[in-house]
Amino acid sequence: MNEKLKPLVAAARKAEMTPTDRENQRISFAYGNTAIENDRITREMIRSEAKRLATMKADGEKEE
């Protein structure tokens, strides 16, 4: 591993993500993977679906 990279990796291992950070990372991951297959997908579409699924989960509903 590159010597300049080692301290950055060590710091990243100790970093703790907030729930907001984790959700933003999850949305970014979903967007990146879906936009490759369909260029009509937007980040807002991913965010909207994430909110809908979170609401369904909170209400105890099952996915359609």
CHARMM-style PDB file with segment names, atoms N, HN, CA, C and O in Angstrom:
ATOM      1  N   MET     1       0.849  -1.171   0.000  1.00  0.00      PROA
ATOM      2  CA  MET     1       0.000   0.000   0.000  1.00  0.00      PROA
ATOM      3  C   MET     1       0.898   1.239   0.000  1.00  0.00      PROA
ATOM      4  O   MET     1       1.951   1.255   0.638  1.00  0.00      PROA
ATOM      5  N   ASN     2       0.484   2.237  -0.698  1.00  0.00      PROA
ATOM      6  HN  ASN     2      -0.371   2.224  -1.217  1.00  0.00      PROA
ATOM      7  CA  ASN     2       1.190   3.508  -0.782  1.00  0.00      PROA
ATOM      8  C   ASN     2       1.362   4.101   0.619  1.00  0.00      PROA
ATOM      9  O   ASN     2       0.418   4.104   1.409  1.00  0.00      PROA
ATOM     10  N   GLU     3       2.549   4.597   0.927  1.00  0.00      PROA
ATOM     11  HN  GLU     3       3.316   4.594   0.285  1.00  0.00      PROA
ATOM     12  CA  GLU     3       2.837   5.141   2.265  1.00  0.00      PROA
ATOM     13  C   GLU     3       1.950   6.343   2.604  1.00  0.00      PROA
ATOM     14  O   GLU     3       1.603   6.533   3.770  1.00  0.00      PROA
ATOM     15  N   LYS     4       1.583   7.145   1.628  1.00  0.00      PROA
ATOM     16  HN  LYS     4       1.866   6.991   0.681  1.00  0.00      PROA
ATOM     17  CA  LYS     4       0.711   8.298   1.871  1.00  0.00      PROA
ATOM     18  C   LYS     4      -0.717   7.850   2.177  1.00  0.00      PROA
ATOM     19  O   LYS     4      -1.463   8.548   2.864  1.00  0.00      PROA
ATOM     20  N   LEU     5      -1.080   6.703   1.671  1.00  0.00      PROA
ATOM     21  HN  LEU     5      -0.474   6.136   1.113  1.00  0.00      PROA
ATOM     22  CA  LEU     5      -2.435   6.189   1.849  1.00  0.00      PROA
ATOM     23  C   LEU     5      -2.636   5.524   3.210  1.00  0.00      PROA
ATOM     24  O   LEU     5      -3.746   5.548   3.742  1.00  0.00      PROA
ATOM     25  N   LYS     6      -1.605   4.941   3.773  1.00  0.00      PROA
ATOM     26  HN  LYS     6      -0.704   4.921   3.341  1.00  0.00      PROA
ATOM     27  CA  LYS     6      -1.721   4.203   5.035  1.00  0.00      PROA
ATOM     28  C   LYS     6      -2.344   5.012   6.170  1.00  0.00      PROA
ATOM     29  O   LYS     6      -3.245   4.496   6.832  1.00  0.00      PROA
ATOM     30  N   PRO     7      -1.913   6.266   6.439  1.00  0.00      PROA
ATOM     31  CA  PRO     7      -2.540   7.008   7.538  1.00  0.00      PROA
ATOM     32  C   PRO     7      -4.000   7.357   7.256  1.00  0.00      PROA
ATOM     33  O   PRO     7      -4.809   7.452   8.180  1.00  0.00      PROA
ATOM     34  N   LEU     8      -4.333   7.546   5.992  1.00  0.00      PROA
ATOM     35  HN  LEU     8      -3.677   7.469   5.241  1.00  0.00      PROA
ATOM     36  CA  LEU     8      -5.729   7.842   5.642  1.00  0.00      PROA
ATOM     37  C   LEU     8      -6.621   6.623   5.882  1.00  0.00      PROA
ATOM     38  O   LEU     8      -7.739   6.752   6.382  1.00  0.00      PROA
ATOM     39  N   VAL     9      -6.127   5.459   5.527  1.00  0.00      PROA
ATOM     40  HN  VAL     9      -5.219   5.354   5.121  1.00  0.00      PROA
ATOM     41  CA  VAL     9      -6.882   4.230   5.754  1.00  0.00      PROA
ATOM     42  C   VAL     9      -7.041   3.985   7.251  1.00  0.00      PROA
ATOM     43  O   VAL     9      -8.116   3.594   7.707  1.00  0.00      PROA
ATOM     44  N   ALA    10      -5.978   4.212   8.014  1.00  0.00      PROA
ATOM     45  HN  ALA    10      -5.105   4.529   7.644  1.00  0.00      PROA
ATOM     46  CA  ALA    10      -6.046   4.039   9.467  1.00  0.00      PROA
ATOM     47  C   ALA    10      -7.079   4.987  10.083  1.00  0.00      PROA
ATOM     48  O   ALA    10      -7.838   4.591  10.967  1.00  0.00      PROA
ATOM     49  N   ALA    11      -7.104   6.218   9.620  1.00  0.00      PROA
ATOM     50  HN  ALA    11      -6.487   6.539   8.902  1.00  0.00      PROA
ATOM     51  CA  ALA    11      -8.079   7.192  10.133  1.00  0.00      PROA
ATOM     52  C   ALA    11      -9.499   6.792   9.742  1.00  0.00      PROA
ATOM     53  O   ALA    11     -10.428   6.935  10.537  1.00  0.00      PROA
ATOM     54  N   ALA    12      -9.666   6.296   8.529  1.00  0.00      PROA
ATOM     55  HN  ALA    12      -8.911   6.180   7.884  1.00  0.00      PROA
ATOM     56  CA  ALA    12     -10.993   5.879   8.064  1.00  0.00      PROA
ATOM     57  C   ALA    12     -11.521   4.713   8.898  1.00  0.00      PROA
ATOM     58  O   ALA    12     -12.724   4.627   9.143  1.00  0.00      PROA
ATOM     59  N   ARG    13     -10.651   3.829   9.331  1.00  0.00      PROA
ATOM     60  HN  ARG    13      -9.673   3.898   9.132  1.00  0.00      PROA
ATOM     61  CA  ARG    13     -11.083   2.695  10.154  1.00  0.00      PROA
ATOM     62  C   ARG    13     -11.659   3.150  11.488  1.00  0.00      PROA
ATOM     63  O   ARG    13     -12.536   2.490  12.046  1.00  0.00      PROA
ATOM     64  N   LYS    14     -11.171   4.270  11.998  1.00  0.00      PROA
ATOM     65  HN  LYS    14     -10.458   4.806  11.545  1.00  0.00      PROA
ATOM     66  CA  LYS    14     -11.618   4.774  13.298  1.00  0.00      PROA
ATOM     67  C   LYS    14     -12.830   5.692  13.186  1.00  0.00      PROA
ATOM     68  O   LYS    14     -13.495   5.961  14.186  1.00  0.00      PROA
ATOM     69  N   ALA    15     -13.119   6.171  11.995  1.00  0.00      PROA
ATOM     70  HN  ALA    15     -12.579   5.953  11.183  1.00  0.00      PROA
ATOM     71  CA  ALA    15     -14.218   7.119  11.798  1.00  0.00      PROA
ATOM     72  C   ALA    15     -15.558   6.432  12.041  1.00  0.00      PROA
ATOM     73  O   ALA    15     -15.771   5.294  11.621  1.00  0.00      PROA
ATOM     74  N   GLU    16     -16.441   7.124  12.711  1.00  0.00      PROA
ATOM     75  HN  GLU    16     -16.269   8.048  13.052  1.00  0.00      PROA
ATOM     76  CA  GLU    16     -17.785   6.611  12.931  1.00  0.00      PROA
ATOM     77  C   GLU    16     -18.770   7.445  12.133  1.00  0.00      PROA
ATOM     78  O   GLU    16     -18.755   8.675  12.181  1.00  0.00      PROA
ATOM     79  N   MET    17     -19.615   6.757  11.408  1.00  0.00      PROA
ATOM     80  HN  MET    17     -19.628   5.758  11.369  1.00  0.00      PROA
ATOM     81  CA  MET    17     -20.607   7.447  10.592  1.00  0.00      PROA
ATOM     82  C   MET    17     -21.858   7.718  11.415  1.00  0.00      PROA
ATOM     83  O   MET    17     -22.284   6.882  12.212  1.00  0.00      PROA
ATOM     84  N   THR    18     -22.432   8.879  11.215  1.00  0.00      PROA
ATOM     85  HN  THR    18     -22.086   9.558  10.567  1.00  0.00      PROA
ATOM     86  CA  THR    18     -23.717   9.189  11.835  1.00  0.00      PROA
ATOM     87  C   THR    18     -24.808   8.479  11.027  1.00  0.00      PROA
ATOM     88  O   THR    18     -24.559   8.053   9.899  1.00  0.00      PROA
ATOM     89  N   PRO    19     -25.990   8.349  11.581  1.00  0.00      PROA
ATOM     90  CA  PRO    19     -27.080   7.761  10.793  1.00  0.00      PROA
ATOM     91  C   PRO    19     -27.329   8.528   9.487  1.00  0.00      PROA
ATOM     92  O   PRO    19     -27.656   7.921   8.468  1.00  0.00      PROA
ATOM     93  N   THR    20     -27.176   9.843   9.512  1.00  0.00      PROA
ATOM     94  HN  THR    20     -26.910  10.337  10.340  1.00  0.00      PROA
ATOM     95  CA  THR    20     -27.354  10.639   8.299  1.00  0.00      PROA
ATOM     96  C   THR    20     -26.261  10.324   7.282  1.00  0.00      PROA
ATOM     97  O   THR    20     -26.539  10.178   6.092  1.00  0.00      PROA
ATOM     98  N   ASP    21     -25.013  10.220   7.755  1.00  0.00      PROA
ATOM     99  HN  ASP    21     -24.788  10.340   8.722  1.00  0.00      PROA
ATOM    100  CA  ASP    21     -23.914   9.850   6.866  1.00  0.00      PROA
ATOM    101  C   ASP    21     -24.170   8.489   6.228  1.00  0.00      PROA
ATOM    102  O   ASP    21     -23.965   8.301   5.029  1.00  0.00      PROA
ATOM    103  N   ARG    22     -24.618   7.554   7.043  1.00  0.00      PROA
ATOM    104  HN  ARG    22     -24.784   7.707   8.017  1.00  0.00      PROA
ATOM    105  CA  ARG    22     -24.870   6.194   6.560  1.00  0.00      PROA
ATOM    106  C   ARG    22     -25.991   6.184   5.515  1.00  0.00      PROA
ATOM    107  O   ARG    22     -25.895   5.489   4.504  1.00  0.00      PROA
ATOM    108  N   GLU    23     -27.039   6.947   5.761  1.00  0.00      PROA
ATOM    109  HN  GLU    23     -27.118   7.511   6.582  1.00  0.00      PROA
ATOM    110  CA  GLU    23     -28.151   7.011   4.810  1.00  0.00      PROA
ATOM    111  C   GLU    23     -27.702   7.660   3.502  1.00  0.00      PROA
ATOM    112  O   GLU    23     -28.063   7.196   2.420  1.00  0.00      PROA
ATOM    113  N   ASN    24     -26.922   8.724   3.598  1.00  0.00      PROA
ATOM    114  HN  ASN    24     -26.628   9.101   4.476  1.00  0.00      PROA
ATOM    115  CA  ASN    24     -26.414   9.376   2.387  1.00  0.00      PROA
ATOM    116  C   ASN    24     -25.505   8.428   1.603  1.00  0.00      PROA
ATOM    117  O   ASN    24     -25.540   8.414   0.373  1.00  0.00      PROA
ATOM    118  N   GLN    25     -24.709   7.653   2.295  1.00  0.00      PROA
ATOM    119  HN  GLN    25     -24.681   7.665   3.295  1.00  0.00      PROA
ATOM    120  CA  GLN    25     -23.832   6.683   1.634  1.00  0.00      PROA
ATOM    121  C   GLN    25     -24.663   5.599   0.961  1.00  0.00      PROA
ATOM    122  O   GLN    25     -24.354   5.177  -0.154  1.00  0.00      PROA
ATOM    123  N   ARG    26     -25.706   5.153   1.628  1.00  0.00      PROA
ATOM    124  HN  ARG    26     -25.957   5.495   2.533  1.00  0.00      PROA
ATOM    125  CA  ARG    26     -26.583   4.116   1.076  1.00  0.00      PROA
ATOM    126  C   ARG    26     -27.268   4.614  -0.191  1.00  0.00      PROA
ATOM    127  O   ARG    26     -27.357   3.893  -1.184  1.00  0.00      PROA
ATOM    128  N   ILE    27     -27.751   5.855  -0.147  1.00  0.00      PROA
ATOM    129  HN  ILE    27     -27.679   6.442   0.660  1.00  0.00      PROA
ATOM    130  CA  ILE    27     -28.417   6.444  -1.308  1.00  0.00      PROA
ATOM    131  C   ILE    27     -27.423   6.617  -2.455  1.00  0.00      PROA
ATOM    132  O   ILE    27     -27.748   6.335  -3.609  1.00  0.00      PROA
ATOM    133  N   SER    28     -26.229   7.074  -2.142  1.00  0.00      PROA
ATOM    134  HN  SER    28     -25.965   7.302  -1.205  1.00  0.00      PROA
ATOM    135  CA  SER    28     -25.206   7.248  -3.170  1.00  0.00      PROA
ATOM    136  C   SER    28     -24.865   5.910  -3.831  1.00  0.00      PROA
ATOM    137  O   SER    28     -24.705   5.837  -5.049  1.00  0.00      PROA
ATOM    138  N   PHE    29     -24.756   4.866  -3.028  1.00  0.00      PROA
ATOM    139  HN  PHE    29     -24.886   4.926  -2.038  1.00  0.00      PROA
ATOM    140  CA  PHE    29     -24.463   3.529  -3.548  1.00  0.00      PROA
ATOM    141  C   PHE    29     -25.594   3.056  -4.464  1.00  0.00      PROA
ATOM    142  O   PHE    29     -25.342   2.559  -5.562  1.00  0.00      PROA
ATOM    143  N   ALA    30     -26.832   3.212  -4.013  1.00  0.00      PROA
ATOM    144  HN  ALA    30     -27.037   3.615  -3.121  1.00  0.00      PROA
ATOM    145  CA  ALA    30     -27.985   2.787  -4.813  1.00  0.00      PROA
ATOM    146  C   ALA    30     -28.051   3.569  -6.118  1.00  0.00      PROA
ATOM    147  O   ALA    30     -28.304   2.993  -7.176  1.00  0.00      PROA
ATOM    148  N   TYR    31     -27.827   4.867  -6.047  1.00  0.00      PROA
ATOM    149  HN  TYR    31     -27.621   5.334  -5.188  1.00  0.00      PROA
ATOM    150  CA  TYR    31     -27.856   5.697  -7.246  1.00  0.00      PROA
ATOM    151  C   TYR    31     -26.760   5.256  -8.217  1.00  0.00      PROA
ATOM    152  O   TYR    31     -27.023   5.057  -9.403  1.00  0.00      PROA
ATOM    153  N   GLY    32     -25.555   5.107  -7.723  1.00  0.00      PROA
ATOM    154  HN  GLY    32     -25.342   5.269  -6.760  1.00  0.00      PROA
ATOM    155  CA  GLY    32     -24.443   4.720  -8.585  1.00  0.00      PROA
ATOM    156  C   GLY    32     -24.681   3.409  -9.295  1.00  0.00      PROA
ATOM    157  O   GLY    32     -24.327   3.260 -10.465  1.00  0.00      PROA
ATOM    158  N   ASN    33     -25.276   2.457  -8.601  1.00  0.00      PROA
ATOM    159  HN  ASN    33     -25.563   2.578  -7.651  1.00  0.00      PROA
ATOM    160  CA  ASN    33     -25.514   1.149  -9.209  1.00  0.00      PROA
ATOM    161  C   ASN    33     -26.704   1.140 -10.160  1.00  0.00      PROA
ATOM    162  O   ASN    33     -26.682   0.420 -11.158  1.00  0.00      PROA
ATOM    163  N   THR    34     -27.736   1.919  -9.875  1.00  0.00      PROA
ATOM    164  HN  THR    34     -27.754   2.504  -9.064  1.00  0.00      PROA
ATOM    165  CA  THR    34     -28.906   1.921 -10.755  1.00  0.00      PROA
ATOM    166  C   THR    34     -28.713   2.832 -11.955  1.00  0.00      PROA
ATOM    167  O   THR    34     -29.199   2.526 -13.044  1.00  0.00      PROA
ATOM    168  N   ALA    35     -28.017   3.940 -11.776  1.00  0.00      PROA
ATOM    169  HN  ALA    35     -27.623   4.189 -10.891  1.00  0.00      PROA
ATOM    170  CA  ALA    35     -27.814   4.884 -12.881  1.00  0.00      PROA
ATOM    171  C   ALA    35     -26.964   4.274 -13.988  1.00  0.00      PROA
ATOM    172  O   ALA    35     -27.072   4.684 -15.143  1.00  0.00      PROA
ATOM    173  N   ILE    36     -26.127   3.308 -13.653  1.00  0.00      PROA
ATOM    174  HN  ILE    36     -26.039   2.975 -12.714  1.00  0.00      PROA
ATOM    175  CA  ILE    36     -25.327   2.621 -14.673  1.00  0.00      PROA
ATOM    176  C   ILE    36     -26.251   1.914 -15.665  1.00  0.00      PROA
ATOM    177  O   ILE    36     -26.013   1.934 -16.872  1.00  0.00      PROA
ATOM    178  N   GLU    37     -27.289   1.299 -15.150  1.00  0.00      PROA
ATOM    179  HN  GLU    37     -27.483   1.283 -14.169  1.00  0.00      PROA
ATOM    180  CA  GLU    37     -28.214   0.532 -15.982  1.00  0.00      PROA
ATOM    181  C   GLU    37     -29.304   1.393 -16.622  1.00  0.00      PROA
ATOM    182  O   GLU    37     -29.831   1.047 -17.680  1.00  0.00      PROA
ATOM    183  N   ASN    38     -29.640   2.509 -15.984  1.00  0.00      PROA
ATOM    184  HN  ASN    38     -29.212   2.791 -15.125  1.00  0.00      PROA
ATOM    185  CA  ASN    38     -30.751   3.331 -16.467  1.00  0.00      PROA
ATOM    186  C   ASN    38     -30.409   4.799 -16.225  1.00  0.00      PROA
ATOM    187  O   ASN    38     -30.463   5.276 -15.091  1.00  0.00      PROA
ATOM    188  N   ASP    39     -30.061   5.506 -17.285  1.00  0.00      PROA
ATOM    189  HN  ASP    39     -30.017   5.119 -18.206  1.00  0.00      PROA
ATOM    190  CA  ASP    39     -29.630   6.900 -17.124  1.00  0.00      PROA
ATOM    191  C   ASP    39     -30.768   7.863 -16.804  1.00  0.00      PROA
ATOM    192  O   ASP    39     -30.534   9.057 -16.617  1.00  0.00      PROA
ATOM    193  N   ARG    40     -31.999   7.354 -16.739  1.00  0.00      PROA
ATOM    194  HN  ARG    40     -32.189   6.384 -16.891  1.00  0.00      PROA
ATOM    195  CA  ARG    40     -33.131   8.203 -16.348  1.00  0.00      PROA
ATOM    196  C   ARG    40     -33.307   8.260 -14.833  1.00  0.00      PROA
ATOM    197  O   ARG    40     -34.088   9.070 -14.334  1.00  0.00      PROA
ATOM    198  N   ILE    41     -32.596   7.418 -14.103  1.00  0.00      PROA
ATOM    199  HN  ILE    41     -31.962   6.760 -14.509  1.00  0.00      PROA
ATOM    200  CA  ILE    41     -32.653   7.407 -12.640  1.00  0.00      PROA
ATOM    201  C   ILE    41     -31.979   8.663 -12.108  1.00  0.00      PROA
ATOM    202  O   ILE    41     -30.904   9.043 -12.570  1.00  0.00      PROA
ATOM    203  N   THR    42     -32.614   9.302 -11.136  1.00  0.00      PROA
ATOM    204  HN  THR    42     -33.488   8.992 -10.760  1.00  0.00      PROA
ATOM    205  CA  THR    42     -32.026  10.487 -10.502  1.00  0.00      PROA
ATOM    206  C   THR    42     -31.807  10.209  -9.022  1.00  0.00      PROA
ATOM    207  O   THR    42     -32.404   9.297  -8.451  1.00  0.00      PROA
ATOM    208  N   ARG    43     -30.942  11.011  -8.412  1.00  0.00      PROA
ATOM    209  HN  ARG    43     -30.457  11.753  -8.875  1.00  0.00      PROA
ATOM    210  CA  ARG    43     -30.733  10.894  -6.966  1.00  0.00      PROA
ATOM    211  C   ARG    43     -32.032  11.152  -6.221  1.00  0.00      PROA
ATOM    212  O   ARG    43     -32.318  10.507  -5.213  1.00  0.00      PROA
ATOM    213  N   GLU    44     -32.814  12.094  -6.719  1.00  0.00      PROA
ATOM    214  HN  GLU    44     -32.582  12.619  -7.538  1.00  0.00      PROA
ATOM    215  CA  GLU    44     -34.084  12.409  -6.051  1.00  0.00      PROA
ATOM    216  C   GLU    44     -35.034  11.206  -6.086  1.00  0.00      PROA
ATOM    217  O   GLU    44     -35.760  10.965  -5.122  1.00  0.00      PROA
ATOM    218  N   MET    45     -35.033  10.457  -7.180  1.00  0.00      PROA
ATOM    219  HN  MET    45     -34.443  10.652  -7.963  1.00  0.00      PROA
ATOM    220  CA  MET    45     -35.863   9.247  -7.258  1.00  0.00      PROA
ATOM    221  C   MET    45     -35.423   8.238  -6.194  1.00  0.00      PROA
ATOM    222  O   MET    45     -36.258   7.624  -5.530  1.00  0.00      PROA
ATOM    223  N   ILE    46     -34.127   8.074  -6.039  1.00  0.00      PROA
ATOM    224  HN  ILE    46     -33.449   8.572  -6.578  1.00  0.00      PROA
ATOM    225  CA  ILE    46     -33.586   7.135  -5.045  1.00  0.00      PROA
ATOM    226  C   ILE    46     -33.959   7.608  -3.643  1.00  0.00      PROA
ATOM    227  O   ILE    46     -34.411   6.814  -2.817  1.00  0.00      PROA
ATOM    228  N   ARG    47     -33.768   8.905  -3.372  1.00  0.00      PROA
ATOM    229  HN  ARG    47     -33.401   9.549  -4.043  1.00  0.00      PROA
ATOM    230  CA  ARG    47     -34.113   9.468  -2.062  1.00  0.00      PROA
ATOM    231  C   ARG    47     -35.594   9.284  -1.744  1.00  0.00      PROA
ATOM    232  O   ARG    47     -35.956   8.910  -0.628  1.00  0.00      PROA
ATOM    233  N   SER    48     -36.439   9.549  -2.726  1.00  0.00      PROA
ATOM    234  HN  SER    48     -36.145   9.853  -3.632  1.00  0.00      PROA
ATOM    235  CA  SER    48     -37.886   9.412  -2.546  1.00  0.00      PROA
ATOM    236  C   SER    48     -38.268   7.964  -2.228  1.00  0.00      PROA
ATOM    237  O   SER    48     -39.072   7.711  -1.331  1.00  0.00      PROA
ATOM    238  N   GLU    49     -37.695   7.031  -2.958  1.00  0.00      PROA
ATOM    239  HN  GLU    49     -37.042   7.237  -3.687  1.00  0.00      PROA
ATOM    240  CA  GLU    49     -37.993   5.613  -2.710  1.00  0.00      PROA
ATOM    241  C   GLU    49     -37.475   5.170  -1.348  1.00  0.00      PROA
ATOM    242  O   GLU    49     -38.126   4.381  -0.663  1.00  0.00      PROA
ATOM    243  N   ALA    50     -36.310   5.671  -0.952  1.00  0.00      PROA
ATOM    244  HN  ALA    50     -35.781   6.311  -1.509  1.00  0.00      PROA
ATOM    245  CA  ALA    50     -35.762   5.335   0.367  1.00  0.00      PROA
ATOM    246  C   ALA    50     -36.706   5.822   1.469  1.00  0.00      PROA
ATOM    247  O   ALA    50     -36.945   5.113   2.446  1.00  0.00      PROA
ATOM    248  N   LYS    51     -37.236   7.024   1.308  1.00  0.00      PROA
ATOM    249  HN  LYS    51     -37.042   7.600   0.514  1.00  0.00      PROA
ATOM    250  CA  LYS    51     -38.184   7.552   2.304  1.00  0.00      PROA
ATOM    251  C   LYS    51     -39.454   6.720   2.339  1.00  0.00      PROA
ATOM    252  O   LYS    51     -39.979   6.423   3.412  1.00  0.00      PROA
ATOM    253  N   ARG    52     -39.948   6.343   1.159  1.00  0.00      PROA
ATOM    254  HN  ARG    52     -39.522   6.585   0.288  1.00  0.00      PROA
ATOM    255  CA  ARG    52     -41.171   5.531   1.101  1.00  0.00      PROA
ATOM    256  C   ARG    52     -40.953   4.185   1.782  1.00  0.00      PROA
ATOM    257  O   ARG    52     -41.806   3.727   2.542  1.00  0.00      PROA
ATOM    258  N   LEU    53     -39.822   3.553   1.515  1.00  0.00      PROA
ATOM    259  HN  LEU    53     -39.129   3.925   0.897  1.00  0.00      PROA
ATOM    260  CA  LEU    53     -39.540   2.257   2.132  1.00  0.00      PROA
ATOM    261  C   LEU    53     -39.352   2.384   3.642  1.00  0.00      PROA
ATOM    262  O   LEU    53     -39.779   1.508   4.395  1.00  0.00      PROA
ATOM    263  N   ALA    54     -38.719   3.465   4.088  1.00  0.00      PROA
ATOM    264  HN  ALA    54     -38.372   4.176   3.476  1.00  0.00      PROA
ATOM    265  CA  ALA    54     -38.541   3.677   5.530  1.00  0.00      PROA
ATOM    266  C   ALA    54     -39.892   3.859   6.212  1.00  0.00      PROA
ATOM    267  O   ALA    54     -40.106   3.352   7.312  1.00  0.00      PROA
ATOM    268  N   THR    55     -40.798   4.577   5.567  1.00  0.00      PROA
ATOM    269  HN  THR    55     -40.625   4.990   4.673  1.00  0.00      PROA
ATOM    270  CA  THR    55     -42.144   4.778   6.117  1.00  0.00      PROA
ATOM    271  C   THR    55     -42.888   3.450   6.194  1.00  0.00      PROA
ATOM    272  O   THR    55     -43.546   3.154   7.192  1.00  0.00      PROA
ATOM    273  N   MET    56     -42.779   2.652   5.128  1.00  0.00      PROA
ATOM    274  HN  MET    56     -42.244   2.893   4.318  1.00  0.00      PROA
ATOM    275  CA  MET    56     -43.431   1.340   5.123  1.00  0.00      PROA
ATOM    276  C   MET    56     -42.893   0.470   6.249  1.00  0.00      PROA
ATOM    277  O   MET    56     -43.657  -0.205   6.939  1.00  0.00      PROA
ATOM    278  N   LYS    57     -41.585   0.487   6.433  1.00  0.00      PROA
ATOM    279  HN  LYS    57     -40.964   1.035   5.873  1.00  0.00      PROA
ATOM    280  CA  LYS    57     -40.961  -0.316   7.493  1.00  0.00      PROA
ATOM    281  C   LYS    57     -41.444   0.129   8.860  1.00  0.00      PROA
ATOM    282  O   LYS    57     -41.759  -0.700   9.713  1.00  0.00      PROA
ATOM    283  N   ALA    58     -41.504   1.438   9.070  1.00  0.00      PROA
ATOM    284  HN  ALA    58     -41.249   2.112   8.377  1.00  0.00      PROA
ATOM    285  CA  ALA    58     -41.964   1.981  10.346  1.00  0.00      PROA
ATOM    286  C   ALA    58     -43.424   1.618  10.620  1.00  0.00      PROA
ATOM    287  O   ALA    58     -43.819   1.420  11.769  1.00  0.00      PROA
ATOM    288  N   ASP    59     -44.220   1.535   9.550  1.00  0.00      PROA
ATOM    289  HN  ASP    59     -43.900   1.697   8.617  1.00  0.00      PROA
ATOM    290  CA  ASP    59     -45.641   1.216   9.692  1.00  0.00      PROA
ATOM    291  C   ASP    59     -45.901  -0.296   9.696  1.00  0.00      PROA
ATOM    292  O   ASP    59     -47.039  -0.735   9.856  1.00  0.00      PROA
ATOM    293  N   GLY    60     -44.839  -1.083   9.521  1.00  0.00      PROA
ATOM    294  HN  GLY    60     -43.914  -0.726   9.391  1.00  0.00      PROA
ATOM    295  CA  GLY    60     -44.979  -2.532   9.522  1.00  0.00      PROA
ATOM    296  C   GLY    60     -45.548  -3.110   8.248  1.00  0.00      PROA
ATOM    297  O   GLY    60     -45.993  -4.258   8.231  1.00  0.00      PROA
ATOM    298  N   GLU    61     -45.540  -2.320   7.162  1.00  0.00      PROA
ATOM    299  HN  GLU    61     -45.179  -1.388   7.175  1.00  0.00      PROA
ATOM    300  CA  GLU    61     -46.047  -2.796   5.881  1.00  0.00      PROA
ATOM    301  C   GLU    61     -44.981  -3.613   5.165  1.00  0.00      PROA
ATOM    302  O   GLU    61     -43.791  -3.492   5.456  1.00  0.00      PROA
ATOM    303  N   LYS    62     -45.417  -4.439   4.233  1.00  0.00      PROA
ATOM    304  HN  LYS    62     -46.384  -4.537   3.997  1.00  0.00      PROA
ATOM    305  CA  LYS    62     -44.499  -5.206   3.406  1.00  0.00      PROA
ATOM    306  C   LYS    62     -44.333  -4.503   2.062  1.00  0.00      PROA
ATOM    307  O   LYS    62     -45.226  -3.797   1.594  1.00  0.00      PROA
ATOM    308  N   GLU    63     -43.157  -4.717   1.450  1.00  0.00      PROA
ATOM    309  HN  GLU    63     -42.432  -5.291   1.830  1.00  0.00      PROA
ATOM    310  CA  GLU    63     -42.889  -4.134   0.127  1.00  0.00      PROA
ATOM    311  C   GLU    63     -43.825  -4.749  -0.898  1.00  0.00      PROA
ATOM    312  O   GLU    63     -44.216  -5.912  -0.798  1.00  0.00      PROA
ATOM    313  N   GLU    64     -44.169  -3.940  -1.878  1.00  0.00      PROA
ATOM    314  HN  GLU    64     -43.851  -2.995  -1.959  1.00  0.00      PROA
ATOM    315  CA  GLU    64     -45.040  -4.420  -2.950  1.00  0.00      PROA
ATOM    316  C   GLU    64     -44.258  -5.131  -4.004  1.00  0.00      PROA
ATOM    317  OT1 GLU    64     -44.832  -5.603  -4.985  1.00  0.00      PROA
TER     318      GLU     64
END
